[in-house]
Amino acid sequence: MVVDLHIQHIAKGYKSFSPSDTLVYQIDYFVLTLNKYRRAKGKSIDFVHGVGKGVLRAELIKVLDSKFPSFEYQDAPFSTYGYQGAIRVTIR
């Protein structure tokens, strides 16, 4: 399963968002998705965050470590998403 966290793919009206609003919305969407599938043990989800400056990626890792410590995560395949362009989360 692939979830693209680029704001234009997950939010209507995103053009009026400030950068901080965008980050909050992306993180909320990430948490919502993980909560939706938290009982699907063994399921892997690739969250595409893009390369950029790494701000969103760092925030996703903070959320995983604090709210979903039993879930495993790693960089998703380079061949598909580029260098650190996505995180693969496995529900445990």
C-alpha positions as CSV (number, residue, x, y, z in Angstrom):
1,M,0.0,0.0,0.0
2,V,1.3,3.5,-0.8
3,V,0.2,6.8,0.8
4,D,1.5,9.9,-0.8
5,L,1.8,12.6,1.8
6,H,2.4,15.5,-0.7
7,I,-0.2,18.0,0.4
8,Q,-1.8,18.4,-3.1
9,H,-2.7,14.7,-2.9
10,I,-4.3,14.7,0.6
11,A,-5.9,18.1,1.1
12,K,-8.4,20.3,-0.6
13,G,-7.7,24.0,-0.3
14,Y,-4.1,23.4,0.4
15,K,-3.0,26.5,-1.5
16,S,-4.1,28.6,1.4
17,F,-2.1,26.6,3.9
18,S,1.0,28.1,5.6
19,P,4.0,25.9,5.7
20,S,3.3,25.0,9.4
21,D,-0.4,24.2,8.5
22,T,0.8,21.9,5.8
23,L,3.2,20.0,8.1
24,V,0.4,19.6,10.8
25,Y,-2.0,18.3,8.2
26,Q,0.5,15.8,6.8
27,I,1.3,14.5,10.2
28,D,-2.4,14.2,11.2
29,Y,-3.0,12.3,8.0
30,F,-0.1,10.0,8.7
31,V,-1.4,9.3,12.2
32,L,-5.0,8.8,11.0
33,T,-3.7,6.3,8.4
34,L,-1.7,4.3,11.0
35,N,-4.6,4.2,13.4
36,K,-6.9,3.0,10.6
37,Y,-4.5,0.0,9.9
38,R,-3.1,-0.6,13.4
39,R,-4.8,-4.0,13.7
40,A,-3.6,-5.2,10.3
41,K,-0.5,-7.0,11.7
42,G,2.2,-7.6,9.1
43,K,0.8,-5.0,6.7
44,S,3.4,-2.6,5.1
45,I,2.6,0.9,4.1
46,D,4.9,3.1,2.1
47,F,4.5,6.8,3.0
48,V,5.8,9.0,0.3
49,H,7.1,12.3,1.8
50,G,9.6,13.4,-0.9
51,V,13.2,14.4,-0.4
52,G,13.2,18.1,0.4
53,K,14.9,19.3,3.5
54,G,13.9,16.2,5.6
55,V,11.5,18.1,7.9
56,L,8.5,15.9,7.3
57,R,10.6,12.7,7.4
58,A,12.0,13.7,10.8
59,E,8.6,14.4,12.1
60,L,7.2,11.1,10.9
61,I,10.0,9.3,12.7
62,K,9.3,11.2,15.9
63,V,5.6,10.2,15.7
64,L,6.5,6.5,15.0
65,D,8.9,6.4,18.0
66,S,6.5,8.1,20.4
67,K,3.0,6.9,19.4
68,F,3.7,3.6,17.5
69,P,6.8,2.1,19.1
70,S,6.0,-1.4,18.1
71,F,5.8,-0.6,14.4
72,E,8.9,-1.1,12.4
73,Y,10.1,1.4,9.8
74,Q,12.8,1.8,7.3
75,D,13.5,3.7,4.1
76,A,11.3,2.5,1.3
77,P,13.1,1.1,-1.7
78,F,15.5,3.5,-3.4
79,S,14.6,2.1,-6.8
80,T,11.0,3.1,-6.4
81,Y,11.1,6.4,-4.4
82,G,14.6,7.7,-4.6
83,Y,17.0,8.3,-1.8
84,Q,15.0,8.8,1.4
85,G,11.9,9.8,-0.5
86,A,9.6,7.4,1.5
87,I,9.3,5.5,4.7
88,R,8.0,1.9,4.8
89,V,6.1,1.2,8.0
90,T,5.3,-2.4,9.0
91,I,2.4,-2.8,11.4
92,R,3.4,-5.0,14.4
